[in-house]
């Protein structure tokens, strides 16, 4: 199997590519990345041998996508504008990358007879839900351009599957945390760990009651790899990806970081628009045979240890 990973130099890609290299089923990995949010240095943990083919390109450019996808059987489509809150000021760019880029990926996949597309979606699509244990059948309510574009891209994937017979799956991923070479610090757990280590208060907007599901970046990478390598096990169109016991309120995240990294002040700032809140159910995921391995506390300790290494 040859696999294309779009956005392969990013946070999840930096954990995913070395994992894919370990699979005897994968002969070649093509990485398409424009290096705007990631860098080749994020793959310093990978073995840069003949099994990896780097293509510097942009998913917004159809020619770049089609060229990278030739002779590929499976696509893991990670490339995206991320950081949901920041996309309010980047709406046009967000839709260009997240929706139009996905359209290019799917158009090329149909033309080149790709067998399977694994799409990186998000639990952020659920918006601000009043009910608990949101399932894949719960209506979505995107509150920012990031989630809006991901939902629209999901619909595009569904239409493509229906029209072409190609296999495809949308993974609504929980919020990532934890160490990987391409670690991001605009994610709440990683941001809090860094602030705690630098002895600065953890700022919680609103009363901290917002719910979010969380997943370690290495578990996220394992999920994408599992879906790519075992498409028949992922026979539903969409899956929430995470663990039922890793739904936390933001205030709880701050407390865990304070306990694991070192006691630090937690401050609360009034926020009239506290943003999305979603407590997600992951029962459907269990049917695929995939299970998460990391706990939040383990991930917090691991990230802190990486900072403390001489």
C-alpha positions, 0 to 999 in steps of 0.5 A: 500500500502507498499512502498520501498524508496531506499536512504530514509535517504538522502536529498529528503528522509528526506522530503519524508518519513514524507510526505508518513507517512501522507497518509492513503493509505500507511500502511508500508514504507521500507527504504533501505539505506547504510548511505554513503550519508545520516544518520538516524538522517535525519529522526528525523522529522519522526514518527519512529513507526511500519509503518517504516521498516529500512533496512541497505543495498546497492542497488549494492547488489541484495540480499539487494534489494530483501529482502527489496522489499518483500511485497511491491507494489510501489518503489520510487528509490532515491538511487544514487551518486549525485553531478554531477561535482564530478562524473568526478572523481568517474565514475566507482562508479557512474555507479555501484550505479546509473545504476547497482543499478537501474538494481538490483531494476528493476530485483527485482521489476519484480521478486516480481511483484511490481506494480509501480516504480518511478525513480529519474532522472534529468534535468541534462541529457539535458547537455548544450543546446542552445535552450530554454524551453526544453521538454521531447522530446528534445534529451538529451546530458549528460556532466558528469557521473552522467547524463550519468548514469541517462540517461542509467538507464532511458533506462533500466526502459523503457525496463523493462516497455515494457517487463513486463507491470509494471508501471513506470515513470522517474522524471527528477528533477530540482536542489533541494534547501531549508531546509529539515533535510538531507539538502545538501550544494553541491547544488548551492542555499544552498551553496550560502545561507551558504556563505552569512550567513558566510559573504563570497563572492558568487563565480560564475564560468564563466559569470553566464549565465548558466540556471538551473531549481530549485525546493524546496526539499519539492516540490520534495518530494511531486512530488515523493509521488504524482507519487507513489500514483497516477500512472494513472495520470503520464501516460507518461514515463518521466516528467520534474519536476519543474516550468516554472517560476523557471528557473534561471541563476546562476548569478540571483541565486547569486543576489537573495541570496544577496538580501534575506540573506544580501548584499554580494560580488559576484565574477566571476571566468573565467571558460573555461568549465562552465558546463551544461546549460538548460532552461526547460519546465514543461508543461507536468507536469501540466497534472498530477495535480501536482503543485509546491508550493514554490518560490526560495525567500521563500526557501532562506529565510526559509533556512536562518531562520533555520541557524539563530534559536538559 
